[in-house]
Amino acid sequence: MKLRPLFDVLVVEREAAKEQSDGGIWLPTMAQRRPQKATVLAVGEGARDKKTGKQEPLQDVAVGDVIYYDANSGDDFRVGDRELSFIRRKDVEAVIDG
């Protein structure tokens, strides 16, 4: 299945939640924080400008980028055994270089 996001939507694969704290304590599922780091798998064509109606391409996020985003954003879904998410461009806070 090929997934093509629309407008300013990104398809990302989130980093796995930490099951153990930095100090070595195992965390129950309820205590695990939702990850804020993900790899971009697909990028939409961009949002339409409200005044002109022209499509503005997403230039600062590309497939393969690793991003930080707002932890409360996105809609999760499953494709086979992979957990993926839809995230809007406005919720991306940074692209990790290198």
N, C-alpha and C positions, 0 to 999 in steps of 0.2 A: 504494500500500500504506500502510495506517495502522498504526502501531506503538503498542501500549498496554502499557507496562511494568507489572509486578505488584509488589505490596508496597512495599518501600523502594528500588526500583531506579529510576535515572534513565537516560534516553537522552541522550547528549551528542555534540556534534561538536567534536572536539579542534581546537585551533589548529594550524596547519601547523608542522612542525619547521623550525628555522632551518637554512638551507643554507649560510649565510655567518656567520662570527664577527663580533663587534662591531668587530674590527680589520680586517675585509675579507677574511679568509682563507676560501676555499671548503672546506667540511667534507665528507668522504666520508660516505656513508650510515651506515656503522658508527660514526662519531664524533658523529652528530647525537643530541642528547638528546631523549628522549620528552617531548612537551609536557605541561605540568601545568595548562594553562588551557583551558577549554572553554565552549561555550554550551549551555545546557540546552534540549533539544527536546521532551522529554516526561517527566512525573513520575508515578510509581506512586501508588496510593491510600494507601500507608503500611503499616507493619509491624503485626502483631498483638501486643498486650500478652500476655506469657507467662502472667500470673496471671489476668487477666480474660477474655482472648480478644477484647477489643474492638480494633477497628482504630484505630490512632493516625495521623491524617493528617499528611503532611509539610507543615509550615507555614512553614519557613524557607527553602525552595528552591522556585522557581516556574519555569515555562516562560519562556524569554527571559533568565534570569539568566546572568551570566558567573561561573564558579566557578574556584577553585584546588582541586586534589585531589591525593591521593597518586599519584605518578608510576607506581608499580608496580601500581596497581589497575586494574580494568576488563577487559572482554573486548571486543576489537575485532571489527567485522563490516562488511560492505559492503552498501549498498542502492543499486543503480544505480552511479553514479560517486561517491557520497559514502561517506567513511570515518566510521563512527559507533562509539560504545562504550556498553556497559552499565556503569554505576558504581553501587555501593551508597551510600546516604546517609552511612553511617559513614565513608566514604573522602573525603567533601567536607570540606575544611579551612577554606574561606572563600568568601563571596559578595562579588563586587566591586560596590560601589555607585557609580553615576555613570559 
